Each structure stands twice: as structure tokens, then as C-alpha cells.
């Protein structure tokens, strides 16, 4: 990591030509390209080949959170248009981003056609450079009127909502897909099982903590938005007994490392993983190629140091597709040796409801 000033966001910048941003997903899912960064030089494979780089006794951990139809185009009583993006639920209410925010007042109703669907509650939160509001959802607004939210760089893209879910998506709660998992299909899951590689599910509700931009040049000034996670005691026992832990996506990394660094099995994570971080749970990461100057690139740099830039440059030079619908890479975290005795992970904590 010598020569880089990891404390500033500039260290995680790179030139991403717009034409390299994937606008359609690979079909079939596991045919997406995989850059294997486990040695020098890196190898080019497909995600379908993942099992050939793993061994019996490894555990592949996936995030089974399901994307909810969280984007709404509604109106104020005056007729003014408002866009709402629901974030984390807070009991019977939701934290939300509202645009335009300044014109919307506490206590007013927001309408879809002639029906009220949200009530704006008192209270705002300023975090990660974004101002959020609290909304009460009226009736069945989420199921009836919401849209699956896509990232801004996919504006104009039409995609089957089910294709923006993982095949194992189970528990609704995320406002964006855990995109590394979009590469998994039933054939890949069956191949891993045949090889003696177990797939274990955890849950982190993808929200602002994953995709909020870094507004400050100094990373120390950036506050990660809290995202809820849940891991069962049985799942965590299997994870900590694994030969190696393979995290599918940055949300899984943050979930497992939050617990390994003293968190409960159920709670909220604000873990910001940057170079210098000591990985205590995850051995390998399967992840997509991320937006420049993002917390996700910082996480990759925490795993592989300055090699992140070499891998990204290699991917750009070899026709890999980037961001949510793009290709993937497999990288080590440098945690200990390549294998470890079963049962030597952090003991499972009690679930804190």
C-alpha cells in the first residue's frame, strides 16, 4: 500500500468510460466474466467457474435480502410532482429521500393519482451528505404503486424486476440489489454443492450505507449510513467453522466483519472498511466493479491494497463490463493463511432483537 494516501477519496478514483457501464445483464446469469485476482497475473474466467477456484469445506455466504419497490412518483395536494425513495423501515414508518425536499412540509399528505399514499412526519436526518425524512406509508402503497429503484447510471434502462433480484432473494427490505449475487443461478448453486462447498444465507438490507456518495475529500469525515442485518446462530456457526469464508458482495463482507468485530448477530452496521482494516471473518470476496470514488472501491482497496487499481485497469483493457449489471472479480482479503482449523472464528453472539 506504499505510495497511496488512503485517507482521501482521490485514492479511489479511476476513469470509467460511459460505454463500459453494463446496461443489460449477462444471460445466463453465471456467464458473466470473472476476473480472478488470486495470483499474478490475474485469470479470466466466468462466474460459472467459481467452484473450480474453491475447495470442499469452503463456505460461500450470500445476502438473501429482496429489493422492494421503493421508488414512487407522487403528487402534493397542490399538484406538484414529488419523487420518493423509501429507505430503512423504522417500525410503522420509513426513512426516505424526497425530491424536491424543501417544498414538502411536515404533516402533509402525498398522493398517487387521487389516493393518499404517504404522510410526512416530523423530523429530518442529515447523514452522509443527504437529508432524509420520515414517512408513514398509507395502505398498500409499496405493493400497489412502487417501482424497483435502479441506480442513476441506469436511467432509461428497462429491466425485468425479477432479473434485478437474486435467485435466492427471500426477505424484502433492500432498496438496491446486492449485485454480486445477481450472477448466481441454480446451475452454479448446484455445482458448488456437488463440490462440497456450502452456501449460507445472511441478510443485510441494502440502503444508503452501500450507495451514498462520499462528499468529503477526507474519508474520516464520511459517516456510513446504518443498514440493518441479521444472521442466524446456525448460519454463523457454519460460517465460523468453514475452511474459508467467501463473501458474495460487499454487503456480506460488512455484515460478517461487523459481527466479527464485536457486533451482535442481529443489529445495524455502520462499518466503513478502508485500507488498514483487519479482516477477521472473510477470506475471499466476489464482487462487481464499482463506481469511482466510492466506499465500495475503498473496501476493495482494504482487501488488496494498490492492486485494486491494477485489477481495474486489467478489466478495462479486457472488455469487462462495470457496475451493477456488469461482471465480477474474485479477490483475497489477506486474512491469515489460506486455510484455518474449523471452529476458530469469533464465537456466535446472542441475537439482540
Secondary structure, 3 states (H helix, E strand, C coil): CCCCCCCEHHHHCCCCCHHHECCCCCCCHHHCEEEEECCCCCEEEEHHHHHHHCCCCCEEEEECEEECCCEEEEEECCCCEEEEEEEEEECCEEEEEEECCCCCCCCCEEEECCEEEEEEEEEEEEECCEEEEEEEECCCHHHHHCECCCCHHHCCCCCCHHHHCCCCCCEEEECCCCHHHHHCCHHHHHHHHHCCCEEEEEEECCCHHHHCCCCCCEHHHCCCCCEEEECCHHHHHHHHCCCCEEEECHHHHHHHHHHHCCCCCEEEECCCCCCCCCCCCCCEEEEECCCCCCHHHHHHHHHHCCHHHHHHHHHHHCCCCECCCCCEEEEECCCCCCCCCCCCCCCCCCCCC
